[in-house]
Amino acid sequence: MLKRTAGYKFIADIFLPNRCALCGRVISWEGLTCPACGEKMPLLKNKTIEVSGTDGGTAAFSYEGKITDLIYRMKDSGESDNFAELCAGIICERLALTGLDLRTDIVTAVPMSVRKRVRRGYNQAKLLAEFVADILGKKTDYTLLERNDDSTEQHHLSQKEREIHARKVYKAASGHNDISGKNILIVDDVITTGATVRTCAEKLREIGAAEVYCCGAAASVLKDRNK
C-alpha cells in the first residue's frame, strides 16, 4: 500500500499544509483539489486513446497549458504526490469504462535512465504507476523493462526520430519476471506521439505479455473512440 493513507495525510498536514494539485492553494487535509479547480479540470476530452501497438489506453489531462507545467513539476520535484494521485484516480475511472481495469494483471512503468533517476531521486512514471496499481488493487512489476543512459530529450525530436530513439534506448530487462499470458498496463507521465509506449509494448510482448495497455497523466494524442 502507498504511504498516503488517510492517517498519513492527516499527520502530514499538521507539519506541511495540504495543497491543491492544480493551483497550489491550501486545502483540507483529505482533499486533492480546491473547489474551483475541481469544477474546471482540463481533462482530456477523449476518454480513450489509441496508440498503435497497444490494446487500448487512456490519460487524465490534455497536455497543454497549466498541465504542461504540472507535468514538469512532477518530473523535477518530489512534492507532486497530490497531482499524481489525482491523475491516477481519473485514469482508473476511465480504464473502468472499457473494462481495462479488470483485464489488467500487472502494472508497470516506463523506465528511467539510471543517470536521471539518481539526479531526480525518483521516477515520475513509477510514482504514478504506484497510485494506479493501488487504486486498481493490482500488483506492480518493475523488472520488465530497462532503459540505457542515453540522455537525449525526446521533446526535441521529430516523430520519426522519436521512433528511432525509443527503439534504441528501451529494451526488455535481463532477469525479468515471467509474464507469459499476462495483460500489462504500462504507465508513463506523458503520451504524445506514442513512440515510447509503442516500443515498450513491443518489448513486453517479446517476453510473453498477451495484451498491453497504456495510460498517462496527460496526452496530446490521438484518436477519439467515443465518436
Secondary structure as GFF3:
##gff-version 3
##sequence-region A 1 227
A	DSSP	alpha_helix	6	15	.	.	.	ID=ss1
A	DSSP	alpha_helix	35	39	.	.	.	ID=ss2
A	DSSP	beta_strand	57	62	.	.	.	ID=ss3
A	DSSP	alpha_helix	65	76	.	.	.	ID=ss4
A	DSSP	alpha_helix	81	97	.	.	.	ID=ss5
A	DSSP	alpha_helix	100	103	.	.	.	ID=ss6
A	DSSP	beta_strand	106	109	.	.	.	ID=ss7
A	DSSP	alpha_helix	114	120	.	.	.	ID=ss8
A	DSSP	alpha_helix	124	136	.	.	.	ID=ss9
A	DSSP	beta_strand	139	140	.	.	.	ID=ss10
A	DSSP	beta_strand	145	147	.	.	.	ID=ss11
A	DSSP	three_ten_helix	154	156	.	.	.	ID=ss12
A	DSSP	alpha_helix	159	169	.	.	.	ID=ss13
A	DSSP	beta_strand	170	172	.	.	.	ID=ss14
A	DSSP	beta_strand	183	191	.	.	.	ID=ss15
A	DSSP	alpha_helix	195	206	.	.	.	ID=ss16
A	DSSP	beta_strand	211	219	.	.	.	ID=ss17
###
